[in-house]
Amino acid sequence: MYKFLLRPFLFLFDPEAVHHFTFKLIRLSHSIGLGGVFRNCYNVKNKKLERELFGLTFPNPVGLAAGFDKDAKLYKELSNFGFGFIEIGTVTPKPQDGNPKKRLFRLKSDSAIINRMGFNNGGVAAAVEKLKKNKGVLIGGNIGKNKVTPNEEAVNDYLICFESLFHYVDYFVVNVSSPNTPNLRALQDKEPLTNLLNTLKTENSKKDNPKPILLKIAPDLTNSQLMDIIDIVAETKIDGVIATNTTISREGLTSENKKEVGGLSGKPLGKKATEVIRFLSEKSNNAFPIIGVGGIHTVEDAMEKLDAGASLIQLYTGFIYEGPVLVKKINKAILKR
């Protein structure tokens, strides 16, 4: 029903406006008691779907990627669409508006999206207030730096977010791979990234119950840079990697919006993201868990990520194009394996 009735209507309007409208629609539907209906339609509950990772028990291996519920406004409602975990953010210490609009573009013929949102969010304190109401949803906290913070001081921004969110998320994701914050990707270089992760690990080790820390990387890294990532994970002893963020590549696109500046997500990213997962998995000898994300629009896409070495997967653009039934289909397919 979503693909043939609701999506064609929603795709008539501005993507960012539709995102906010959809949030209101989901919230309204739950306020009139439809949450249980959604759970019955889309949740697949089975012990065989559970995954033990980072000391956490994931109800199923299909999560919602960061960027969809940046401010933790709708994590409970979204979990009713069958997701095993929800990643909020990217959040920054201070609220920021992000880049000027228009900044979100559909590439319909490519089943893709280009965004240059720029970490628009209400700040970490606002997200914490919403997460205080959480009852049982497994939450990842994706953290970043404010645009005005120079890279030399970026560590402080990540520490602020880490400390603020610590009691309200189940794992952390260090985002240094968005192409939409100036110079952010420079933090992926070996020296600054090692320093950032070691600092967070030091603070984490002081806690009575340390939280898993993962690194989200870009799909545009060279093989040499990916080998550096493997070395950094080994050196800093972080808990895993999320592969991948959006790409700056425009190879093979046909849509008229293909030249828009920003990060590309969706089907065109699928192969590249899978290649990164496979490279990390093989070259590291499966030394750390990988959450696979990028271009998952079908069951087959999901299985490719898992077969390449991902322990968990996340959806974003595929969820927008295919609807919540995709989550159900993937979980059912995993059970049949």
Number of C-alpha atoms within 10 A of each C-alpha: 8 15 13 9 9 11 15 12 12 16 13 9 11 13 18 16 11 15 16 11 13 13 17 13 12 16 18 12 15 17 11 8 10 16 20 11 14 19 16 14 15 20 23 22 15 12 10 10 17 15 17 12 14 17 11 14 14 20 22 25 24 27 27 28 27 24 18 23 20 23 25 25 17 19 24 21 19 23 21 22 24 26 27 29 25 25 26 28 28 26 32 26 23 17 16 17 13 17 16 9 10 12 17 18 20 22 18 14 10 15 20 23 26 25 22 23 23 21 26 21 24 19 22 25 19 17 23 19 15 15 23 11 10 15 8 7 21 23 23 25 29 29 26 28 28 23 21 10 12 13 19 9 10 19 21 17 18 25 19 19 24 27 13 16 24 19 13 19 23 21 22 23 25 24 26 23 25 25 22 21 21 13 15 20 18 13 20 23 13 14 10 16 21 20 15 19 23 17 16 21 19 11 14 18 11 9 10 7 10 14 21 20 24 26 25 21 23 24 24 18 16 11 12 9 14 19 16 17 23 20 15 19 21 15 12 18 15 18 22 22 24 24 28 28 26 27 24 19 15 16 9 9 16 12 14 11 14 21 10 15 17 24 21 28 27 27 20 22 24 22 16 18 26 28 16 25 27 23 18 26 19 13 12 16 9 13 15 20 19 28 25 33 31 32 29 32 24 15 17 12 18 30 17 19 29 21 13 21 23 27 18 23 24 29 24 21 26 23 19 20 20 18 18 21 17 24 30 20 15 22 24 17 13 17 13 7 5
